[in-house]
Amino acid sequence: MATVELRFSAQPEHVRTARLVAAAVARRAGVDEAVLDEVRLAVGEACSRAVGLHRSHGLTAPVRVVLSEEEKTFSIEVGDEVPGSGGAAAGGAADEEADAEGEDEMGLAVISGLVDDMEVSSSEEGGVIRMSWPAAPPPAAS
């Protein structure tokens, strides 16, 4: 099982890099070429969501992306450090909270439309979106 871990500061301009890295690692893992756009879009949404949560809560901690190749599966975990962020965003004034909640729900809906196997979890340490796709490693060179 090969794993790549990426950490980046919660700045929107780093989301593009995360998308590019995810697509490259997914391709290497054997994810079908036709699915790579979905991988890019899903990672972009998940990373944008994490960046938004970090920024709205004033966190300076990096966003974490873990890309894992397993035998027949490629998975990506995008983690933030906002406690209880697996659901709607918490904190802020009532109007800001409602806006953040709506954006959060929309982002999760977009991701769930792109990924068949998705899991959202949260704890006191933060939230994680785990996504996975089928993969068939390329045949070994002879």
N, C-alpha and C positions, 0 to 999 in steps of 0.2 A: 504494500500500500504506500503510494507516494503522496506526500502532503506538501503544499505550498502555503505559507502564511504571509499575509500582507497586512501591514498596519499603516494607516495614514492619518494625518491631522484632519480634523473635521472641517474641511474646506471643500466647497462644491467642485472646484477645479480638479480635485484628485479623483472624483468619481469616474471620470473618463479613463484614467489609468487603470483603475480597478476593473472596469469593463473589458479593457484590452487584455489585461493579464488573465482574467477569467476565461475569455474566449480562446486564448492561446493554450492554456492548460487543459481546457475542455477538449480542444482539437487533439492535443497530444494524448489525452485519455481515451480517445476513440468515440467521443460523442458525435452523432450523425451530423454531417455538415449542414443539413436542412434545419437543425435545431439550434445552431450556434447563435442566430439572431435572438432567439428566445432567451438563451443563456445571458447574452449581453444585456438585453432589456431588463430581465429579472434582477440581475446583479446591479444594474444601474438604479433601479427603483429601490432595492433594499439598501444600497449604500446611500442614496439620496435621503432616504428616510432616517437612517442612522445619523447622517451629517446634520439633518434638520433637528433631530432630537438633541444631539449634543449642543448645537448652537443655541437652541431655545432654552436649554437648561444651564447654559454658561459653563459647560464642561470643556476642559482642555485635553482630556484623555483621547488617544487615537481610536479610530474606528478599526475594527478587526475583521479581516476576511480570511477564512480558512478554506482552501480548495483541496479536496481529497479524492484520490483515485482508489477505488476498491476494485474487487474482481470484475464485476459487471455493472458498476455504478460509479458515477461521478457526482460528488456532492459539494455544495458550497454552504458555508455558514457565515452570515454577516452578523456581527455582534456590536452592540452599543453598551454604554455603561450607565444608562438611565434606569434606575430602579423601577421595576414594574412596567417596563415599556413594551412588553409583549402585546398588549392591547392598545388602547388609545393613549395618547400622550397625557401626562399628568402635570399639574401645576399651572401657574400663570393666572391672569385675570380671566373672568368668565368668558368674554368675547374671544380673547386670544386662545383660551382653552378649547372653545367650540371650533374655532378655525383649525387649530392643530389637530383636534380629534377628527375632523372631516378629512383633512389632508392625509392623516395617518390611515384612516379606513380606506380611502381611495387608493393609496399606495399598496396596501395589503390586498385589495381587490384586484388590482392590476397584476401583481405578482401571482396570485392564485389562478388568474386566467392564463398565465404563461407557463406555469409549472404544475404538473400533475401531482408530484410528491412534494408537499410543502408542510413545514411544521413551524409554528411560532410559539416561543416559550419566553418566560420572564422570571426573574428572581430579584432579590435585593441587590445583586451585582450588575444587573442589566438585562437586556433582551437579546434574543438570538432568533434569526430567521434561518431555518435549514431547508435547503432545496436540493433535489437530486434528479438526475437524468440517467437513463440507461446508457451504458458505454460498452464498446467492444474494442479492446486494445488492438492496435494494428499487429498484423502477423510479424513474428520475429524474422529478422533478415537472416538469410542462409549463407 
